[in-house]
């Protein structure tokens, strides 16, 4: 009769079980509960100008920023600060 520990399936099972017991739970590495702010319907209806919660900022996809750091007096001074080239192929 052969030994149980010579069975490859048993060895894999023991290894996975050991990792499951040793490694911390994924929820421990996640964001802490105290810093989590759930998104409400009210937040989506009237989004904070500083925090775009969805694509194009509003439910009607307006995409306009109400922030006022850029105006008619300084828009001409805007310059490209960084860019990232895309690799070849479909984007």
Secondary structure, DSSP 8 states (H G I E B T S, - for coil): ---GGG-HHHHHHHHHHHHHHHS--HHHHS--GGG-----HHHHHS--TT---STTSSTT--------SS-TTTGGG----------SS--
